[in-house]
Amino acid sequence: MNLRALIILVLILSLTQASSAQIDIDSSDTYIPEWESLNTHNPDGGAAEWIMDAKFGIYFHWGAYSVPAFRYHSLGEWYPRFMHVPGHGVNKHHIEKYGNPAEWPYHNFINGAYDKKGNWVKFQPVIARDGGNFDPEAWAELFRAAGARFAGPCAEHHDGYSLWNSEVNEWNSFNKTGLDIVGQITTAIKNKGLKVVTTFHHAYPIVWSYYPEEDPDYWPSKCKETGDTSLMRLYGKLPKEQSLNLWMDKLQEVIDNYRPDYIWHDVGLRDIDEDYKKKYLAYYYNKSLEWGKDVVVTYKNNDLNHDCAVYDFEGGGSDDVTEYVWVNDQNLLKGTWSYIEGIDYFTSSIVIHSLITIASKNGVLLLNVSPRSDGTIPDEQKSILNDTGHWLSHFGESIYNTRPWATYGEGPTQSGGYGAMKECTSQDIRFTISKDSTILYAIFCGWPGKDEKVSISTLKKGNIDLSELVRAELFDYYPGTYIEIDYSQDVNGLNLKFADEKPYEAVAYPLKLTFKNKIPATGILTKEPLIFTENGWKGEGILLPEGNYTTRQLAKRGIKDNTLTGFRINAGWEIELFEDDDFSGKSIRSVSLTKNVKLLDKDFEGVSSLRIRKLK
């Protein structure tokens, strides 16, 4: 019996004793709505292999909020909220162009109405085959050509308007425009061989009231007073239990009807009642077993945990390499997520350098684009996507299907936290490795070869043994072709002799370092403890980031029970070893006083669990 089956069996028995509720379990692989079961989905910060391989996806913010396209402090997709805040710049603009929100409410953008100049205003994209600008097939091809391996729509933003043919929410694109936008775009994306992501932002209005009630004459307030349940559904004003049921029903509809590979969640999930979250996750994960495919769920802040879902940094990323896989949802646009007039964009070099940096830290980039309300994607956005795809079509080997190395890179440009989209310099190098750990990619974020001799200081003597380095090759322009580079290693780094002139123009130049066997361990380099199971600190060594490791978790990393013989530890770290599992039994603690520590205590029978801590 595998671990998941054992956990589920215990939970079934306990639930049977504690409750009369019936839970149908079809097989040992079925998830039940309890954390012990759900946390077996991707334990220890893992994720579906396809997203770890993909590295890059695209989604888009598009809906009724795209219609006004009004630029005020880059608040495009927040227009529905701020038009209801008396005295706010968006509110003033709305009154001037459309009318008082009491008479010209947000749902006019959905149903259609005339503005003050007599222009008909409505979110009503027209499909390309009928002469319009919304072309799902062209969008999907653009995403594929950009190098994305998954893509999809913002299925519903905070505004309560669903972009699919919904039976649980009458405020949906099929009812109002005749278009099942989620259905049409996800079909086109699947036809291009890409995985599908659908993003949900609909927890926010339940827990934090997206639509303010500052003016009693505005519809977010008036719908409650009049008892208009339809408008209460749109404006997020239903009683809590009804709102939670609607939250769940919308997810279930999209899961059942469109089978997304990946469901991404915006903020607010933390305050959704736990029972609902658990039922939703169990439902989705069980459906994925029926479909025979691995699925992904992402979350923000502390809304879920690494063992049942994947962490998402909005507009940012990790400062360093992480043990767990993460996603950075980032924007082509500066500020707003939906289209607004006079918009500013990041450059394609910033997008490519950010993608490289994110991949080097165990991250995945989910890039947002912003169509106009009529379905056109602006040429500036297309150009950036095409540039990104062009680079990946030539050098994607250094990104796709790779894994992070012990360190993400070197150079002056630091990134992490909020706002991780940065352009790097030619002195910045980022590392990735092949899945079999025999190839190290060193990606130069600019041409470094003007002085002929280039050095990668990370790879200096004392940091890493390069005796089994077979060859160093610069990627040539065409995929699968390389330029062999002369190299030598000394105490300053791995020295490379590049040509004076660039062999081609690119925003980044990958170097491929191929080893005879696996890339040697480098504990001093990473500063994090390196664990050995062979006496004398021999063998590859196993890097362990900060955290607590049980017997099972150590075994997953190749450290079987009682096989640890020693470790390397550097300044600022502490390691505590335990004879028994779950951090019990006899223990020893070591603070970073020496580089190499060997277990010499004859009375210490072995290591079954350990804790690693970075000292403050």
Helices and strands as residue ranges (DSSP letters): H 3-18, H 35-38, G 43-45, H 49-54, E 56-60, G 64-66, G 76-78, H 79-82, H 89-97, H 108-111, E 113-114, E 120-121, G 128-130, H 136-145, E 150-156, H 173-177, H 181-191, E 195-200, H 204-208, H 219-226, H 229-234, H 240-258, E 262-265, G 269-271, H 274-291, E 296-299, E 310-314, E 316-317, E 326-331, H 348-360, E 363-369, H 379-395, G 396-398, E 402-403, E 409-410, E 417-418, E 429-434, E 439-444, G 449-451, E 453-456, G 457-459, E 469-475, E 482-484, E 486-490, E 493-497, E 509-515, H 523-526, E 530-532, E 542-543, E 547-549, H 551-556, E 566-568, E 573-580, E 584-591, E 596-598, E 609-614
